[in-house]
Amino acid sequence: MTTTPPPLSTILASLGQAAFVWDIATDAIEWVAAGAVLGDIPAASLASGAEFAKLIEPQRAIRHDALMQSPPIHGGDGTPYRIEYGVRATTSAPLVWIEETGRWFAGPDGRPARAQGIVRIDNERHARDEALKKLAESDPLTGELNRTHLVAALAQAIEEGTRFRATSAFMLIGIDHLSRINDAFGFDVADAVIAEVARRIRARLRGGDVLGRFSGNKFGLILKNCTVEDANVAAERFLAAIRDEVVPTKSGPVSVTASIGAVNVPRHARSTDEAINRAHETLDGAKRRRAGSFSLWRPNVARDAQRRVNIRVTDEIVTALNERRIVMAYEPVVDARSRQAGFYECLVRMEQEDGQVLLAPDIVPVAERLGLIRLVDHRVLELVIGELAQASNVQLSLNISPGTTMDPDWWASIESLMRAHPGVGERLIVEITETVAIQDLDDVRGFVTRLKNFGSRIAIDDFGAGYTSFRNLRKLGVDIVKIDGDFVQNIAESADDRAFVQTLIDLARRLQIKTVAEWVQDEQSADLLRDWGCDYIQGRLTGLASPQRPWDAAGGAALPAAG
């Protein structure tokens, strides 16, 4: 028994599809099973390409463009195409997403004359695609743009501003002290704070403004058509929104503030890198001045001049390192009673190409600020160990910067040098500042222990300028404290300085820690220090730093070696 197949319209309707033939010349469209897909659309709106295009979003001309902009590549078999668009039956009706797949056929002139194909509702796939697109563009925690797409939006804003002479503002909003919230309550509470801050900022944006998550605790914000005055008003609006109400979390309410740095684009930043760097710079300045404040980037002649100097000095330091023009000067540290040299402090110098010499105060702060101090510290270590290896009767001290104490490369270098030159460790003293000593006692204790394993000693430089207690010195196993010269240089005239220095010396002696008084200027001060029990003195009275090796003439050092 033969079964009669159902009509084509029934088959298409059962599949949720409709077929069409579009006569390009007359613009007439004939449909099969249109009701299965486009049932809410009046027949008149389906009768021609022009009428149907009036219902299409977001680009009405998408069907026409798909045919006109693709060359015929299959001859008589037609040229395939596939497009996706939204259709809205009325202005109040929901948007229905349609997938259209078909072929068009050329007329004698090679231009499209006829098209035929299938349309079907594609809401679910479109929603999935949109969701995937949003995931690719958005920060998963806040739902705002991620950094990549935020920077792309910033580039577009700069381009539009340049083309149309419009001014926008780019802001970086940084949540203050977020690490403290992490430590106190955990990362999940910190995440809740970040999400709530994003919500508060979003609630106060104008239409067209762009918000994105720039990094862990920072948001980027693009305010279109925003003058300097507008930026100040907007910044205070955002700061108040974050500051004025506590953030409820599962661990209880958390008080939060944020700081903002901003720059006008393209007026003061013509690229994304420049805008980000300048917003970062002003944000850092705002945080240094006061948490919860706002700063707007402005041109600054002195700052720009300093940066040119920094660039020049950076080049000079790197060149000097490469050309071995970083050298040492040696300042004697002498026994307070016998005036015999106990050891020599090695101070960095940089020989310039014109023969001038830069001193440590001219080199170290700049090198630290520009991130070059690690290279300088490595070179100083090599020079000092080299001197110790050549002169078996001398003891030397070197200063290292705060970051070097935890630098694995510096440790690798000193371990290699100690293996290459056995015995020099016992004659090496490493000076760290009091600031380093109080940063993290556990880390510094590990640093001290590793050095003592080489037989070396530890000195705290500029002691008295910070907040290190003698109890911490005992915990660290410090061998020597060098009393800050600010307190020493006027002890002959200042009763307060005398009381302070004498107390330090007495406490150190009770803990069996050697003392060095810095910046000793005169015999009266030296006599006082000797009578108080200070072990060593250093300064103008006993000789300033010299590039010559004083032990060649002095015959060695008097301080007994450790161990």
Kinemage of the C-alpha trace (Angstrom):
@kinemage 1
@onewidth
@group {chain A} dominant
@subgroup {mainchain}
@vectorlist {calphas} color= white
{ca met a 1} P 0.000 0.000 0.000
{ca thr a 2} L 1.512 3.314 -1.065
{ca thr a 3} L 1.303 6.263 1.362
{ca thr a 4} L 0.753 9.668 -0.186
{ca pro a 5} L 3.461 12.039 1.054
{ca pro a 6} L 2.222 15.156 2.885
{ca pro a 7} L 2.381 18.488 1.093
{ca leu a 8} L 5.648 20.423 1.225
{ca ser a 9} L 4.053 23.104 3.363
{ca thr a 10} L 3.128 20.494 5.972
{ca ile a 11} L 6.654 19.101 6.040
{ca leu a 12} L 8.177 22.557 6.430
{ca ala a 13} L 5.683 23.532 9.096
{ca ser a 14} L 6.462 20.401 11.084
{ca leu a 15} L 10.141 21.384 11.038
{ca gly a 16} L 9.435 24.961 12.044
{ca gln a 17} L 10.656 26.260 8.720
{ca ala a 18} L 9.287 28.320 5.823
{ca ala a 19} L 10.483 28.464 2.217
{ca phe a 20} L 10.511 31.442 -0.101
{ca val a 21} L 11.328 32.548 -3.623
{ca trp a 22} L 12.310 36.170 -4.014
{ca asp a 23} L 12.128 37.781 -7.466
{ca ile a 24} L 14.722 40.520 -7.198
{ca ala a 25} L 13.528 42.384 -10.303
{ca thr a 26} L 9.942 42.798 -9.063
{ca asp a 27} L 10.844 42.526 -5.354
{ca ala a 28} L 7.965 40.048 -4.911
{ca ile a 29} L 8.345 37.198 -2.425
{ca glu a 30} L 6.350 33.988 -2.519
{ca trp a 31} L 6.234 31.928 0.691
{ca val a 32} L 5.540 28.337 1.570
{ca ala a 33} L 4.455 27.622 5.168
{ca ala a 34} L 5.185 31.188 6.259
{ca gly a 35} L 2.645 30.880 9.032
{ca ala a 36} L 4.775 28.260 10.828
{ca val a 37} L 7.581 30.777 11.334
{ca leu a 38} L 6.176 34.237 10.659
{ca gly a 39} L 2.564 33.723 11.683
{ca asp a 40} L 2.266 37.044 13.550
{ca ile a 41} L 3.464 39.088 10.592
{ca pro a 42} L 0.775 40.492 8.242
{ca ala a 43} L 0.786 39.054 4.725
{ca ala a 44} L 1.377 42.504 3.253
{ca ser a 45} L 4.664 42.781 5.130
{ca leu a 46} L 5.815 39.464 3.664
{ca ala a 47} L 4.817 40.210 0.088
{ca ser a 48} L 7.959 42.124 -0.930
{ca gly a 49} L 11.550 42.485 0.024
{ca ala a 50} L 11.123 46.173 0.821
{ca glu a 51} L 8.164 45.611 3.171
{ca phe a 52} L 9.837 42.680 4.887
{ca ala a 53} L 13.006 44.759 5.399
{ca lys a 54} L 11.021 47.294 7.437
{ca leu a 55} L 10.596 44.652 10.148
{ca ile a 56} L 14.265 43.608 10.285
{ca glu a 57} L 16.672 44.635 13.070
{ca pro a 58} L 19.351 45.751 13.561
{ca gln a 59} L 20.260 46.237 9.872
{ca arg a 60} L 17.321 46.511 7.539
{ca ala a 61} L 19.418 46.035 4.420
{ca ile a 62} L 21.046 42.784 5.557
{ca arg a 63} L 19.172 40.553 3.029
{ca his a 64} L 19.856 42.894 0.124
{ca asp a 65} L 23.527 43.314 1.131
{ca ala a 66} L 24.044 39.549 1.446
{ca leu a 67} L 23.117 39.145 -2.225
{ca met a 68} L 24.749 42.249 -3.666
{ca gln a 69} L 28.067 41.980 -1.866
{ca ser a 70} L 28.876 38.326 -2.634
{ca pro a 71} L 30.227 37.396 -6.090
{ca pro a 72} L 28.560 34.545 -8.037
{ca ile a 73} L 30.787 31.504 -7.535
{ca his a 74} L 28.594 28.541 -8.438
{ca gly a 75} L 27.232 29.576 -11.839
{ca gly a 76} L 23.918 27.942 -12.627
{ca asp a 77} L 23.775 26.258 -9.217
{ca gly a 78} L 23.481 29.629 -7.527
{ca thr a 79} L 25.597 31.302 -4.852
{ca pro a 80} L 24.989 30.174 -1.265
{ca tyr a 81} L 24.533 32.612 1.574
{ca arg a 82} L 23.542 32.523 5.225
{ca ile a 83} L 22.458 35.438 7.398
{ca glu a 84} L 20.872 36.046 10.803
{ca tyr a 85} L 18.593 38.910 11.723
{ca gly a 86} L 15.823 39.896 14.097
{ca val a 87} L 12.202 40.455 13.082
{ca arg a 88} L 9.625 42.376 15.101
{ca ala a 89} L 5.997 42.118 13.942
{ca thr a 90} L 5.038 45.359 15.738
{ca thr a 91} L 6.948 47.903 17.764
{ca ser a 92} L 5.671 46.343 20.999
{ca ala a 93} L 6.223 42.720 19.919
{ca pro a 94} L 9.260 40.742 21.097
{ca leu a 95} L 12.194 40.405 18.719
{ca val a 96} L 12.296 37.019 16.967
{ca trp a 97} L 15.689 35.892 15.657
{ca ile a 98} L 15.647 34.312 12.205
{ca glu a 99} L 18.270 32.228 10.422
{ca glu a 100} L 17.983 32.489 6.624
{ca thr a 101} L 19.856 30.021 4.407
{ca gly a 102} L 19.577 30.144 0.639
{ca arg a 103} L 21.066 30.617 -2.801
{ca trp a 104} L 20.800 33.468 -5.230
{ca phe a 105} L 20.951 33.244 -8.989
{ca ala a 106} L 22.361 35.805 -11.374
{ca gly a 107} L 20.629 37.324 -14.357
{ca pro a 108} L 22.247 37.995 -17.788
{ca asp a 109} L 24.065 41.014 -16.328
{ca gly a 110} L 25.616 38.894 -13.556
{ca arg a 111} L 23.652 40.658 -10.841
{ca pro a 112} L 21.248 38.832 -8.491
{ca ala a 113} L 17.917 38.163 -10.210
{ca arg a 114} L 16.330 35.585 -7.932
{ca ala a 115} L 16.876 34.104 -4.476
{ca gln a 116} L 15.351 31.100 -2.804
{ca gly a 117} L 15.834 29.603 0.596
{ca ile a 118} L 14.624 28.552 4.014
{ca val a 119} L 14.016 30.591 7.149
{ca arg a 120} L 13.623 29.276 10.669
{ca ile a 121} L 13.319 30.698 14.160
{ca asp a 122} L 16.738 30.739 15.864
{ca asn a 123} L 16.086 32.354 19.256
{ca glu a 124} L 17.833 29.684 21.332
{ca arg a 125} L 21.044 29.595 19.332
{ca his a 126} L 21.155 33.374 19.161
{ca ala a 127} L 20.751 33.539 22.950
{ca arg a 128} L 23.576 31.005 23.379
{ca asp a 129} L 25.808 32.959 21.009
{ca glu a 130} L 25.044 36.202 22.824
{ca ala a 131} L 25.761 34.555 26.181
{ca leu a 132} L 29.102 33.241 24.909
{ca lys a 133} L 29.914 36.650 23.460
{ca lys a 134} L 29.096 38.307 26.781
{ca leu a 135} L 31.287 35.796 28.613
{ca ala a 136} L 34.138 36.557 26.217
{ca glu a 137} L 33.707 40.299 26.730
{ca ser a 138} L 32.757 40.429 30.403
{ca asp a 139} L 34.376 40.021 33.778
{ca pro a 140} L 32.741 36.935 35.351
{ca leu a 141} L 32.525 38.470 38.840
{ca thr a 142} L 30.948 41.829 38.022
{ca gly a 143} L 29.428 41.285 34.589
{ca glu a 144} L 31.163 44.440 33.342
{ca leu a 145} L 33.574 44.568 30.410
{ca asn a 146} L 36.840 42.740 30.910
{ca arg a 147} L 40.142 44.532 30.480
{ca thr a 148} L 40.617 43.608 26.807
{ca his a 149} L 37.278 45.032 25.724
{ca leu a 150} L 37.586 48.013 28.083
{ca val a 151} L 40.864 48.980 26.396
{ca ala a 152} L 39.232 48.487 22.978
{ca ala a 153} L 36.407 50.834 24.024
{ca leu a 154} L 39.003 53.348 25.237
{ca ala a 155} L 40.774 53.198 21.865
{ca gln a 156} L 37.446 53.870 20.132
{ca ala a 157} L 36.725 56.815 22.445
{ca ile a 158} L 40.142 58.335 21.707
{ca glu a 159} L 39.642 57.854 17.959
{ca glu a 160} L 36.160 59.409 18.042
{ca gly a 161} L 37.376 62.279 20.190
{ca thr a 162} L 40.195 63.012 17.757
{ca arg a 163} L 37.873 62.849 14.746
{ca phe a 164} L 34.993 64.884 16.177
{ca arg a 165} L 36.987 67.137 18.542
{ca ala a 166} L 35.167 65.779 21.569
{ca thr a 167} L 36.575 65.336 25.077
{ca ser a 168} L 36.085 62.270 27.224
{ca ala a 169} L 37.516 61.258 30.580
{ca phe a 170} L 39.179 57.952 31.387
{ca met a 171} L 39.097 57.086 35.077
{ca leu a 172} L 40.740 54.339 37.090
{ca ile a 173} L 38.805 53.667 40.293
{ca gly a 174} L 40.834 51.691 42.835
{ca ile a 175} L 39.272 50.132 45.928
{ca asp a 176} L 41.415 51.189 48.890
{ca his a 177} L 43.057 48.543 51.091
{ca leu a 178} L 41.313 45.580 49.466
{ca ser a 179} L 44.151 43.321 50.616
{ca arg a 180} L 43.202 44.088 54.227
{ca ile a 181} L 39.671 42.865 53.533
{ca asn a 182} L 41.153 39.713 51.960
{ca asp a 183} L 43.273 39.105 55.039
{ca ala a 184} L 40.551 39.906 57.571
{ca phe a 185} L 37.529 38.202 56.000
{ca gly a 186} L 38.706 36.042 53.077
{ca phe a 187} L 38.607 36.286 49.296
{ca asp a 188} L 34.888 35.556 49.020
{ca val a 189} L 34.060 38.649 51.071
{ca ala a 190} L 36.516 40.707 49.022
{ca asp a 191} L 34.772 39.449 45.861
{ca ala a 192} L 31.417 40.539 47.311
{ca val a 193} L 32.893 44.009 47.926
{ca ile a 194} L 34.207 44.216 44.352
{ca ala a 195} L 30.828 43.196 42.911
{ca glu a 196} L 28.956 45.716 45.083
{ca val a 197} L 31.320 48.545 44.170
{ca ala a 198} L 30.767 47.734 40.481
{ca arg a 199} L 26.999 47.830 41.028
{ca arg a 200} L 27.167 51.219 42.744
{ca ile a 201} L 29.288 52.712 39.982
{ca arg a 202} L 27.014 51.257 37.295
{ca ala a 203} L 23.943 52.751 38.973
{ca arg a 204} L 25.419 56.249 38.635
{ca leu a 205} L 26.539 56.134 35.001
{ca arg a 206} L 24.980 58.096 32.183
{ca gly a 207} L 23.837 56.448 28.990
{ca gly a 208} L 26.822 55.851 26.718
{ca asp a 209} L 29.400 55.711 29.525
{ca val a 210} L 31.515 52.540 29.619
{ca leu a 211} L 32.511 50.577 32.722
{ca gly a 212} L 34.930 47.657 32.901
{ca arg a 213} L 37.045 45.797 35.398
{ca phe a 214} L 40.641 46.799 34.786
{ca ser a 215} L 42.363 44.567 37.360
{ca gly a 216} L 41.773 42.925 40.726
{ca asn a 217} L 40.809 46.039 42.693
{ca lys a 218} L 40.504 48.568 39.869
{ca phe a 219} L 37.715 49.580 37.509
{ca gly a 220} L 38.139 51.538 34.296
{ca leu a 221} L 35.524 54.085 33.339
{ca ile a 222} L 35.056 56.011 30.070
{ca leu a 223} L 32.881 59.096 30.417
{ca lys a 224} L 31.873 60.415 26.995
{ca asn a 225} L 31.621 64.179 26.352
{ca cys a 226} L 33.120 64.940 29.741
{ca thr a 227} L 34.852 68.236 30.569
{ca val a 228} L 37.244 68.813 33.469
{ca glu a 229} L 34.384 70.212 35.560
{ca asp a 230} L 32.171 67.259 34.654
{ca ala a 231} L 34.936 64.838 35.662
{ca asn a 232} L 35.264 66.430 39.105
{ca val a 233} L 31.515 66.248 39.716
{ca ala a 234} L 31.291 62.659 38.447
{ca ala a 235} L 34.265 61.526 40.545
{ca glu a 236} L 32.720 62.873 43.740
{ca arg a 237} L 29.468 61.143 42.816
{ca phe a 238} L 31.234 57.787 42.476
{ca leu a 239} L 33.332 58.251 45.628
{ca ala a 240} L 30.265 59.144 47.694
{ca ala a 241} L 28.334 56.163 46.354
{ca ile a 242} L 31.110 53.821 47.469
{ca arg a 243} L 31.915 55.598 50.736
{ca asp a 244} L 28.561 56.592 52.209
{ca glu a 245} L 27.056 53.146 52.805
{ca val a 246} L 28.708 50.031 54.206
{ca val a 247} L 28.817 46.932 52.018
{ca pro a 248} L 26.754 44.074 53.479
{ca thr a 249} L 28.558 40.726 53.305
{ca lys a 250} L 28.072 37.304 54.842
{ca ser a 251} L 30.747 38.224 57.407
{ca gly a 252} L 29.012 41.448 58.339
{ca pro a 253} L 29.087 45.029 57.048
{ca val a 254} L 32.355 46.261 55.547
{ca ser a 255} L 33.266 49.927 55.193
{ca val a 256} L 34.911 50.681 51.862
{ca thr a 257} L 36.465 53.687 50.174
{ca ala a 258} L 37.946 54.114 46.719
{ca ser a 259} L 40.379 56.523 45.085
{ca ile a 260} L 40.202 57.792 41.510
{ca gly a 261} L 42.797 58.886 38.996
{ca ala a 262} L 41.654 60.365 35.679
{ca val a 263} L 42.891 61.877 32.442
{ca asn a 264} L 41.086 63.735 29.670
{ca val a 265} L 41.288 62.028 26.292
{ca pro a 266} L 42.390 62.726 23.645
{ca arg a 267} L 43.455 66.137 24.971
{ca his a 268} L 46.058 64.785 27.402
{ca ala a 269} L 46.432 61.214 26.128
{ca arg a 270} L 46.368 60.260 22.460
{ca ser a 271} L 46.799 56.513 22.882
{ca thr a 272} L 45.438 53.854 25.197
{ca asp a 273} L 48.865 53.246 26.735
{ca glu a 274} L 49.308 56.935 27.471
{ca ala a 275} L 45.795 57.217 28.944
{ca ile a 276} L 46.242 54.164 31.168
{ca asn a 277} L 49.696 55.235 32.364
{ca arg a 278} L 48.526 58.747 33.226
{ca ala a 279} L 45.365 57.534 34.957
{ca his a 280} L 47.535 55.087 36.936
{ca glu a 281} L 49.934 57.879 37.844
{ca thr a 282} L 47.174 60.122 39.157
{ca leu a 283} L 45.491 57.228 40.994
{ca asp a 284} L 48.770 56.446 42.775
{ca gly a 285} L 49.124 60.121 43.651
{ca ala a 286} L 45.584 60.258 45.024
{ca lys a 287} L 46.200 57.204 47.206
{ca arg a 288} L 49.464 58.649 48.534
{ca arg a 289} L 47.792 61.935 49.383
{ca arg a 290} L 44.691 60.475 51.025
{ca ala a 291} L 42.672 57.310 50.526
{ca gly a 292} L 39.249 58.081 49.107
{ca ser a 293} L 40.350 61.083 47.030
{ca phe a 294} L 40.347 62.094 43.353
{ca ser a 295} L 43.159 63.376 41.161
{ca leu a 296} L 43.039 64.545 37.541
{ca trp a 297} L 46.148 64.442 35.364
{ca arg a 298} L 47.483 67.821 34.295
{ca pro a 299} L 50.614 68.788 32.376
{ca asn a 300} L 53.555 69.492 34.678
{ca val a 301} L 56.766 71.002 33.336
{ca ala a 302} L 58.863 70.051 36.358
{ca arg a 303} L 57.614 66.444 36.308
{ca asp a 304} L 58.326 66.104 32.590
{ca ala a 305} L 61.795 67.540 33.086
{ca gln a 306} L 62.457 65.074 35.925
{ca arg a 307} L 61.380 62.213 33.700
{ca arg a 308} L 63.818 63.289 31.033
{ca val a 309} L 66.500 63.319 33.718
{ca asn a 310} L 65.397 59.848 34.836
{ca ile a 311} L 65.707 58.544 31.290
{ca arg a 312} L 69.175 60.047 30.985
{ca val a 313} L 70.313 58.740 34.383
{ca thr a 314} L 68.885 55.297 33.632
{ca asp a 315} L 70.927 55.163 30.468
{ca glu a 316} L 74.011 56.392 32.341
{ca ile a 317} L 73.665 53.778 35.093
{ca val a 318} L 73.137 50.912 32.653
{ca thr a 319} L 76.056 52.093 30.521
{ca ala a 320} L 78.247 52.455 33.591
{ca leu a 321} L 77.382 48.909 34.679
{ca asn a 322} L 78.200 47.542 31.238
{ca glu a 323} L 81.465 49.500 31.066
{ca arg a 324} L 82.506 48.594 34.630
{ca arg a 325} L 82.369 52.216 35.802
{ca ile a 326} L 80.512 51.307 38.993
{ca val a 327} L 83.308 51.320 41.584
{ca met a 328} L 83.843 51.349 45.338
{ca ala a 329} L 85.015 53.906 47.878
{ca tyr a 330} L 86.076 52.703 51.322
{ca glu a 331} L 85.270 54.517 54.559
{ca pro a 332} L 87.018 53.342 57.726
{ca val a 333} L 85.029 52.269 60.773
{ca val a 334} L 87.513 52.526 63.644
{ca asp a 335} L 87.767 51.243 67.186
{ca ala a 336} L 86.526 54.003 69.507
{ca arg a 337} L 89.476 53.493 71.874
{ca ser a 338} L 92.475 52.525 69.748
{ca arg a 339} L 91.373 54.305 66.546
{ca gln a 340} L 92.511 51.257 64.618
{ca ala a 341} L 90.373 50.364 61.607
{ca gly a 342} L 87.857 47.667 62.497
{ca phe a 343} L 86.389 47.313 59.024
{ca tyr a 344} L 85.662 49.425 55.973
{ca glu a 345} L 82.239 50.334 54.658
{ca cys a 346} L 82.077 49.987 50.868
{ca leu a 347} L 80.185 52.879 49.290
{ca val a 348} L 79.125 52.822 45.644
{ca arg a 349} L 80.471 55.383 43.179
{ca met a 350} L 79.835 55.909 39.486
{ca glu a 351} L 82.621 57.241 37.288
{ca gln a 352} L 81.158 59.405 34.535
{ca glu a 353} L 82.526 59.687 31.034
{ca asp a 354} L 83.694 63.264 31.714
{ca gly a 355} L 85.779 62.113 34.690
{ca gln a 356} L 83.368 63.307 37.365
{ca val a 357} L 82.281 60.870 40.087
{ca leu a 358} L 78.732 60.459 41.351
{ca leu a 359} L 78.370 59.552 45.034
{ca ala a 360} L 75.983 57.036 46.568
{ca pro a 361} L 73.293 59.669 47.418
{ca asp a 362} L 73.250 60.626 43.727
{ca ile a 363} L 72.970 57.024 42.521
{ca val a 364} L 71.032 54.873 44.981
{ca pro a 365} L 67.728 56.833 45.269
{ca val a 366} L 67.467 57.168 41.489
{ca ala a 367} L 68.400 53.522 40.918
{ca glu a 368} L 65.760 52.439 43.466
{ca arg a 369} L 63.101 54.639 41.894
{ca leu a 370} L 63.876 53.404 38.390
{ca gly a 371} L 64.144 49.725 39.314
{ca leu a 372} L 67.885 49.481 38.653
{ca ile a 373} L 69.081 48.984 42.211
{ca arg a 374} L 69.162 45.194 41.877
{ca leu a 375} L 71.728 45.510 39.097
{ca val a 376} L 73.778 47.934 41.188
{ca asp a 377} L 73.615 45.641 44.242
{ca his a 378} L 74.775 42.679 42.153
{ca arg a 379} L 77.762 44.644 40.884
{ca val a 380} L 78.662 45.877 44.383
{ca leu a 381} L 78.542 42.304 45.708
{ca glu a 382} L 80.936 41.145 42.988
{ca leu a 383} L 83.350 43.998 43.739
{ca val a 384} L 83.301 43.498 47.515
{ca ile a 385} L 83.819 39.729 47.338
{ca gly a 386} L 86.636 40.331 44.857
{ca glu a 387} L 88.353 42.682 47.303
{ca leu a 388} L 87.914 40.230 50.184
{ca ala a 389} L 89.372 37.433 48.066
{ca gln a 390} L 92.461 39.512 47.239
{ca ala a 391} L 93.119 40.865 50.742
{ca ser a 392} L 92.924 38.146 53.369
{ca asn a 393} L 93.465 40.539 56.292
{ca val a 394} L 90.597 42.976 55.567
{ca gln a 395} L 86.948 43.057 56.581
{ca leu a 396} L 84.366 44.917 54.524
{ca ser a 397} L 80.725 45.866 54.830
{ca leu a 398} L 78.275 46.494 52.019
{ca asn a 399} L 74.805 48.029 51.927
{ca ile a 400} L 71.932 46.365 50.127
{ca ser a 401} L 68.553 47.833 49.201
{ca pro a 402} L 65.262 46.557 50.653
{ca gly a 403} L 64.252 44.586 47.571
{ca thr a 404} L 67.564 42.770 47.344
{ca thr a 405} L 67.027 40.957 50.639
{ca met a 406} L 64.430 38.741 48.935
{ca asp a 407} L 66.019 38.657 45.480
{ca pro a 408} L 66.716 35.019 44.491
{ca asp a 409} L 69.270 36.114 41.887
{ca trp a 410} L 71.288 37.971 44.534
{ca trp a 411} L 71.262 34.861 46.712
{ca ala a 412} L 72.352 32.713 43.789
{ca ser a 413} L 75.234 35.139 43.174
{ca ile a 414} L 76.462 35.236 46.766
{ca glu a 415} L 76.270 31.444 47.112
{ca ser a 416} L 78.279 31.038 43.914
{ca leu a 417} L 80.858 33.619 45.031
{ca met a 418} L 81.200 32.047 48.479
{ca arg a 419} L 81.861 28.645 46.913
{ca ala a 420} L 84.421 30.182 44.583
{ca his a 421} L 86.179 32.040 47.420
{ca pro a 422} L 86.114 29.973 50.619
{ca gly a 423} L 86.662 31.946 53.817
{ca val a 424} L 85.527 35.368 52.616
{ca gly a 425} L 82.129 35.002 54.297
{ca glu a 426} L 83.642 35.377 57.770
{ca arg a 427} L 85.014 38.808 56.786
{ca leu a 428} L 81.803 40.139 55.195
{ca ile a 429} L 79.293 42.387 56.981
{ca val a 430} L 75.954 43.059 55.266
{ca glu a 431} L 74.175 46.288 56.238
{ca ile a 432} L 70.397 46.518 55.961
{ca thr a 433} L 68.286 49.519 56.881
{ca glu a 434} L 66.037 49.633 59.892
{ca thr a 435} L 63.047 49.886 57.528
{ca val a 436} L 63.898 46.494 56.042
{ca ala a 437} L 64.331 44.973 59.484
{ca ile a 438} L 60.759 45.772 60.540
{ca gln a 439} L 58.996 44.926 57.265
{ca asp a 440} L 58.553 41.221 57.888
{ca leu a 441} L 60.450 39.733 60.798
{ca asp a 442} L 60.089 36.152 59.577
{ca asp a 443} L 61.477 36.961 56.123
{ca val a 444} L 64.309 39.059 57.547
{ca arg a 445} L 65.145 36.356 60.090
{ca gly a 446} L 65.491 33.895 57.211
{ca phe a 447} L 67.740 36.372 55.394
{ca val a 448} L 69.939 36.788 58.472
{ca thr a 449} L 70.153 33.046 59.063
{ca arg a 450} L 71.279 32.337 55.519
{ca leu a 451} L 74.014 34.968 55.749
{ca lys a 452} L 75.205 33.682 59.108
{ca asn a 453} L 75.510 30.230 57.562
{ca phe a 454} L 78.298 31.764 55.458
{ca gly a 455} L 79.900 33.140 58.623
{ca ser a 456} L 78.880 36.703 57.757
{ca arg a 457} L 77.537 39.312 60.134
{ca ile a 458} L 74.511 41.606 59.976
{ca ala a 459} L 74.477 45.306 60.757
{ca ile a 460} L 71.403 47.520 61.045
{ca asp a 461} L 72.171 50.821 59.346
{ca asp a 462} L 70.733 54.203 60.434
{ca phe a 463} L 69.452 52.720 63.686
{ca gly a 464} L 67.175 55.068 65.610
{ca ala a 465} L 65.547 56.570 62.520
{ca gly a 466} L 62.781 53.938 62.497
{ca tyr a 467} L 60.812 51.842 64.940
{ca thr a 468} L 62.835 48.698 65.443
{ca ser a 469} L 62.883 47.564 69.055
{ca phe a 470} L 65.887 45.937 70.701
{ca arg a 471} L 63.682 42.913 71.270
{ca asn a 472} L 63.383 42.542 67.488
{ca leu a 473} L 67.130 42.950 67.097
{ca arg a 474} L 67.654 40.078 69.511
{ca lys a 475} L 65.135 37.936 67.608
{ca leu a 476} L 66.924 38.663 64.343
{ca gly a 477} L 70.374 37.871 65.699
{ca val a 478} L 71.831 41.216 64.621
{ca asp a 479} L 75.570 41.631 65.301
{ca ile a 480} L 76.027 45.385 64.896
{ca val a 481} L 73.837 48.486 65.108
{ca lys a 482} L 74.977 51.659 63.384
{ca ile a 483} L 73.467 54.629 65.210
{ca asp a 484} L 71.939 57.155 62.823
{ca gly a 485} L 74.260 60.115 62.301
{ca asp a 486} L 71.395 62.585 62.758
{ca phe a 487} L 71.530 61.781 66.472
{ca val a 488} L 75.326 61.572 66.694
{ca gln a 489} L 76.563 64.685 64.929
{ca asn a 490} L 75.278 67.115 67.584
{ca ile a 491} L 75.801 65.155 70.808
{ca ala a 492} L 78.345 67.693 72.017
{ca glu a 493} L 75.651 70.412 71.987
{ca ser a 494} L 72.341 68.560 72.364
{ca ala a 495} L 71.354 67.029 75.699
{ca asp a 496} L 68.466 65.186 74.046
{ca asp a 497} L 70.758 63.556 71.495
{ca arg a 498} L 73.256 62.661 74.216
{ca ala a 499} L 70.565 60.936 76.274
{ca phe a 500} L 69.221 59.064 73.260
{ca val a 501} L 72.599 57.851 71.970
{ca gln a 502} L 73.865 56.877 75.408
{ca thr a 503} L 70.687 54.849 76.019
{ca leu a 504} L 71.076 53.024 72.686
{ca ile a 505} L 74.690 52.166 73.436
{ca asp a 506} L 73.857 50.900 76.926
{ca leu a 507} L 70.995 48.699 75.694
{ca ala a 508} L 73.088 47.287 72.850
{ca arg a 509} L 75.950 46.459 75.212
{ca arg a 510} L 73.566 44.593 77.527
{ca leu a 511} L 72.404 42.524 74.523
{ca gln a 512} L 76.032 41.967 73.401
{ca ile a 513} L 75.440 43.845 70.151
{ca lys a 514} L 78.338 45.940 68.840
{ca thr a 515} L 77.660 49.640 68.196
{ca val a 516} L 78.932 52.012 65.515
{ca ala a 517} L 78.322 55.765 65.789
{ca glu a 518} L 78.021 57.425 62.381
{ca trp a 519} L 78.846 61.024 61.386
{ca val a 520} L 81.360 61.634 64.184
{ca gln a 521} L 82.668 65.127 63.495
{ca asp a 522} L 84.982 66.068 66.371
{ca glu a 523} L 87.123 64.805 69.217
{ca gln a 524} L 84.669 65.904 71.887
{ca ser a 525} L 81.963 63.686 70.397
{ca ala a 526} L 84.419 60.809 69.967
{ca asp a 527} L 85.447 61.062 73.641
{ca leu a 528} L 81.829 60.988 74.796
{ca leu a 529} L 81.079 57.940 72.656
{ca arg a 530} L 84.181 56.125 73.918
{ca asp a 531} L 83.289 56.846 77.543
{ca trp a 532} L 79.724 55.577 77.006
{ca gly a 533} L 81.071 52.287 75.698
{ca cys a 534} L 80.471 52.726 71.971
{ca asp a 535} L 82.576 50.163 70.115
{ca tyr a 536} L 83.302 51.917 66.796
{ca ile a 537} L 83.048 55.380 65.305
{ca gln a 538} L 82.828 56.544 61.699
{ca gly a 539} L 82.772 59.945 60.043
{ca arg a 540} L 84.726 63.034 59.125
{ca leu a 541} L 86.954 62.788 62.217
{ca thr a 542} L 88.302 59.360 61.308
{ca gly a 543} L 88.318 59.733 57.526
{ca leu a 544} L 85.725 59.894 54.767
{ca ala a 545} L 85.362 57.412 51.939
{ca ser a 546} L 88.280 57.121 49.530
{ca pro a 547} L 88.653 55.205 46.252
{ca gln a 548} L 92.089 54.114 47.450
{ca arg a 549} L 92.404 50.848 49.400
{ca pro a 550} L 93.392 52.136 52.847
{ca trp a 551} L 94.234 48.698 54.196
{ca asp a 552} L 97.201 48.491 51.833
{ca ala a 553} L 98.878 51.090 54.065
{ca ala a 554} L 97.052 50.437 57.354
{ca gly a 555} L 98.007 46.794 57.589
{ca gly a 556} L 94.593 45.279 58.087
{ca ala a 557} L 91.638 45.526 60.405
{ca ala a 558} L 91.265 44.982 64.134
{ca leu a 559} L 87.746 43.591 64.481
{ca pro a 560} L 87.905 39.866 65.263
{ca ala a 561} L 86.337 37.666 62.611
{ca ala a 562} L 83.073 35.931 63.412
{ca gly a 563} L 83.006 32.283 64.307
